[in-house]
Amino acid sequence: MRDDRAWLSDLLGALIKIEKYAAKGEKAFYEEELIQIWIIYYIQIAGEAANQLSDSLKTNHTEIPWKGIIGMRNVLVHQYFGLDLDEIWDTVSTDLPVLKAKIQELLAENEIVPSVVET
């Protein structure tokens, strides 16, 4: 059975992978379908990892918008053909850097060392 450390590591790993292609910029995001697919896929992974975290961890860390993260994953999975690329880019460019810092802080506070390989 996986613990919160493993799920947080997965979440951080997904954010790092999103960051890799988001770094190519907004123009590339809108013009390159593969970048859109990559980013959307890893947002789904991040949302699923957040969904698997224990209720106690989520309750003790209300500074992180767990419901929003999980909700975004659900929208991407279940309403794929009605996606709003502007909303996705806004999330990636505005919310994900803040979320990444909070997850890193959470891992550091709890002396949880993520097993993430940056690629």
Contacts in CASP RR format, 6 or more apart in sequence:
PFRMAT RR
TARGET T0000
AUTHOR 0000-0000-0000
METHOD contacts of the structure
MODEL  1
MRDDRAWLSDLLGALIKIEKYAAKGEKAFYEEELIQIWIIYYIQIAGEAA
NQLSDSLKTNHTEIPWKGIIGMRNVLVHQYFGLDLDEIWDTVSTDLPVLK
AKIQELLAENEIVPSVVET
2 52 0 8 1.000
4 53 0 8 1.000
4 54 0 8 1.000
4 57 0 8 1.000
4 112 0 8 1.000
5 107 0 8 1.000
5 110 0 8 1.000
5 112 0 8 1.000
5 114 0 8 1.000
6 115 0 8 1.000
7 49 0 8 1.000
7 50 0 8 1.000
7 52 0 8 1.000
7 53 0 8 1.000
8 49 0 8 1.000
8 53 0 8 1.000
8 103 0 8 1.000
8 106 0 8 1.000
8 107 0 8 1.000
8 112 0 8 1.000
8 114 0 8 1.000
9 107 0 8 1.000
9 112 0 8 1.000
9 114 0 8 1.000
9 115 0 8 1.000
9 116 0 8 1.000
10 45 0 8 1.000
10 46 0 8 1.000
10 49 0 8 1.000
11 46 0 8 1.000
11 47 0 8 1.000
11 49 0 8 1.000
11 50 0 8 1.000
11 103 0 8 1.000
12 100 0 8 1.000
12 103 0 8 1.000
12 104 0 8 1.000
12 107 0 8 1.000
12 114 0 8 1.000
12 116 0 8 1.000
13 114 0 8 1.000
13 116 0 8 1.000
14 42 0 8 1.000
14 43 0 8 1.000
14 45 0 8 1.000
14 46 0 8 1.000
14 47 0 8 1.000
14 49 0 8 1.000
15 42 0 8 1.000
15 46 0 8 1.000
15 96 0 8 1.000
15 99 0 8 1.000
15 100 0 8 1.000
15 103 0 8 1.000
16 100 0 8 1.000
16 116 0 8 1.000
16 118 0 8 1.000
17 38 0 8 1.000
17 42 0 8 1.000
17 45 0 8 1.000
17 119 0 8 1.000
18 38 0 8 1.000
18 39 0 8 1.000
18 42 0 8 1.000
18 43 0 8 1.000
18 46 0 8 1.000
18 92 0 8 1.000
18 96 0 8 1.000
19 96 0 8 1.000
19 97 0 8 1.000
19 100 0 8 1.000
20 119 0 8 1.000
21 28 0 8 1.000
21 29 0 8 1.000
21 35 0 8 1.000
21 38 0 8 1.000
21 39 0 8 1.000
22 29 0 8 1.000
22 39 0 8 1.000
22 92 0 8 1.000
22 93 0 8 1.000
22 96 0 8 1.000
24 32 0 8 1.000
24 35 0 8 1.000
26 89 0 8 1.000
26 93 0 8 1.000
28 35 0 8 1.000
29 35 0 8 1.000
29 36 0 8 1.000
29 39 0 8 1.000
29 85 0 8 1.000
29 89 0 8 1.000
29 92 0 8 1.000
30 36 0 8 1.000
30 85 0 8 1.000
30 89 0 8 1.000
36 85 0 8 1.000
36 88 0 8 1.000
39 88 0 8 1.000
39 92 0 8 1.000
40 76 0 8 1.000
40 83 0 8 1.000
40 88 0 8 1.000
43 72 0 8 1.000
43 73 0 8 1.000
43 76 0 8 1.000
43 88 0 8 1.000
43 91 0 8 1.000
43 92 0 8 1.000
44 73 0 8 1.000
44 76 0 8 1.000
44 77 0 8 1.000
46 69 0 8 1.000
46 73 0 8 1.000
47 69 0 8 1.000
47 70 0 8 1.000
47 71 0 8 1.000
47 72 0 8 1.000
47 73 0 8 1.000
48 73 0 8 1.000
50 66 0 8 1.000
50 69 0 8 1.000
50 70 0 8 1.000
50 73 0 8 1.000
51 70 0 8 1.000
51 73 0 8 1.000
53 66 0 8 1.000
58 64 0 8 1.000
58 66 0 8 1.000
61 106 0 8 1.000
63 102 0 8 1.000
64 99 0 8 1.000
64 102 0 8 1.000
64 103 0 8 1.000
64 106 0 8 1.000
65 99 0 8 1.000
69 99 0 8 1.000
72 91 0 8 1.000
75 83 0 8 1.000
76 83 0 8 1.000
76 88 0 8 1.000
106 112 0 8 1.000
107 113 0 8 1.000
107 114 0 8 1.000
END
